[in-house]
Amino acid sequence: MERKFTDQELVRREKAEKIREMGMDPFGHVFKRDAYAADLKEKYESVDHDAFENMDDEATVAGRIMFIRKMGKASFFTIKDKTGSIQIYISINDIGEEDYNLFKSADIGDIVGVRGKIMKTKTGEITIKCLEYTHLVKALKPLPEKFHGLTDVEERYRRRYVDLIMNDDSKRVAFLRPKIIRCIQNYMDNQGFTEVETPILTTLLTGASARPFVTHHNTQDLDMYLRIALELPLKRLLVGGMEAVYEIGRVFRNEGMDPKHNPEFTLMEAYLAYSDLEGMMNLTEGMYQAIARDVMGKMTFNFGGYEINLEGPWKRVSMTDAIEEQTGIDFKKEMTVEEALKLAEEHHIEVADHEKSVGHIINLFFEKYVEETLIQPTFLYGHPLEISPLTKKNPEDPRFVDRFELFIAGKEFANAYTELNDPIDQLERFEAQIEERELGNDEANDIDMDFVEALEYGMPPAGGIGYGIDRLMMLFLEQESIRDVLLFPTMKPDDR
């Protein structure tokens, strides 16, 4: 493929060749550094300017050149490493004419190494006086203009590597995300859970209501799905006696993209034997507060246009009570499908063929009138049986199940159940899902007979929960788009 280069790119390629002619590799070799920018600034920030005259502290750093101010036989430049930026003073008198000329050929974006003496300028800026300059990597493409960076949002996501160079907030998010994941793992481990891994490739569509990505195993000549959930393999582990398990992993749903959804995303599911809905509420509230306290150092966050306070105790409300509060309609009382359809018509709610049940209509009312009103952390429980095929029925009212969803700023953050462990009931639910598929619900589950058999060996009563980790990240990192908390969101192919 023939490529066209800009004048700047051609000049940089010529410089790379000149470096090669000087006997150096323009794309560098190993370089041993002993310090990072942020650590040096923190260590020496409080040292008085004059005190450096009697100090011979040295440091060896490496990073990308972000700024150059050339002044004849002496210059200043700034390099940036993973922790931040630090200023370098470089003089022909300190490093000699040959190396100084090498420096003068440097461009913004080049990666260099510097060994030098720590000093502080009269303006109070921690600076390294360069005693040894090492060219490491020639950047063949120029960085975007400093004050604008990548102004095209699509380009920010597509060329995340440039965004990370130019945008300190993107780098902050990139480094905080794994710290939050580690906090979650530590919290779960301390609660007695074991982290496990389960298959990404599966032959059945189970565990959630979603359209899958389909792939093909050539050797077996077998169509397979990329998993849409983690649920059923983890429950098999409860049958096997592991009792408290969780997994943090990628799942794949063949659906649209918007600020809240990406086709591949990170899900965490956890299952605890001998627990129930209340146990999952307590686990969740504790986990969120641990992240807020231990990683972020605060309990309030700006998200979705609201100030969210994670201090407990969080609100707990049933779906039917929440609907009645907003509409005056009491869905707790017995009701025929015809009566529910009439109420839906009166409230201008469209009901698809596979939704013509009281349970589905209750959910449609919730989505229209309640969901966006749940701003502060709220555990919404008591879902209709029809929309919860894997959940244990409420013993007091079998029209509903023991399930809750966590809502914050009008968005769902977690989905929890007192798990269904009755194999006879489970098979009936699977069969009902097949009937829904025949009525046009292409997100209905397959029948997993191996899972039914697993339940026949006996699964202990259990609580289970699923967390959308990316949405959790959006809250804690105060980002409004899921693509800002994913390093590599799904993108259409680049026309280039």
Secondary structure, DSSP 8 states (H G I E B T S, - for coil): ------HHHHHHHHHHHHHHHTT--TT---------HHHHHHHHTTS-GGGGGG---EEEEEEEEEEEEEETTEEEEEEEETTEEEEEEEEHHHH-HHHHHHHHT--TT-EEEEEEEEEE-TT--EEEEEEEEEEEE--SS----TTT---SHHHHHHTHHHHHHH-HHHHHHHHHHHHHHHHHHHHHHHTT-EE----SEESS--SSS----EEEETTTTEEEEE-S-SHHHHHHHHHTT--EEEEEEEEE-----BTTB-SEEEEEEEEEET--HHHHHHHHHHHHHHHIIIIIS-SEEEETTEEEE--S--EEEEHHHHHHHHH---TTS---HHHHHHHHHHTT----GGG-SHHHHHHHHHHHHTGGG--S-EEEEEEEGGG-TTB-B-SS-TTEEEEEEEEETTEEEEEEEEB---HHHHHHHHHHHHHHHHTT-TT-----HHHHHHHHT----EEEEEEEHHHHHHHHTT-SSGGGT-SS--------
